[in-house]
Amino acid sequence: MWVYILGILLILSAAVAIQYRIDINNAYKRLNNYDIKTACSNFGKMSYIDEGTGEAILISHGIFGGYDQAYASLKSLVGDDFKSMFASEIDKSLYETMLPAAPRKKGIKIDESITNIDMDINFDDYEVEKITAPVLVVHAKDDPMAKYENTEKFIARTNAKTAVFETGGHLITGHGDAVSIAIKEFIE
């Protein structure tokens, strides 16, 4: 009996390992298909995608959200389908941008050990009021990953437009259409 169970577990483990290898290879292929540009500043390198025409749109999101996630998010809003950014009909390509994690490792470590901590402790030292580009802040007050108090400080010191919701957590669940409308109106 135990041999039978062990055999099934080994087969399942092998299937999971094979599927992981397929998925991670596809993730690297997807990531390598972007035409990436790099800007160097006093703070380090920043990779980005420069595509399309018209006004530049910068989407900023920390930790796992790289240029590929920003592109997938923006494309879902201003592309041919005009899909909701945070709703059930969202294109699964947004979730696929979480992988591969390895190329994001350095940025993740910097976010978790330097940037996020420094901004929490020294926020008043950041000269955010000098930002002259139009800014839209999208946030849910109950987001456990990004304190609303910090977002509130940023909004108070800038001329940012806002789409702030009482509930919804980090993904602003339940407000997909309102988020999409706010972003589209901001872009227009």
PEGI-V903055 format. One line per field, one symbol per residue. ss: DSSP state (H for helix, E for strand, - for the rest). burial: # if it has 24 or more other C-alpha atoms within 12 Angstrom, else .. Layout:
ss = ???
burial = ???
//
This chain:
ss = -HHHHHHHHHHHHHHHHHHHHHHHHHHHHHHH---EEEEEE--EEEEEE-----------------HHHHHHHHHHHH--------------HHHH-----HHHHHHHHHHHHHHHHHHHHHHHH--HHH-----EEEEE-------HHHHHHHHHH---EEEEE----------HHHHHHHHHHHH-
burial = ..........................#...#...............###.......###.##################....#####..##.##.#####..##..#...........#...............#######....#.#.###.##....######..#.####.##.###.###....
//
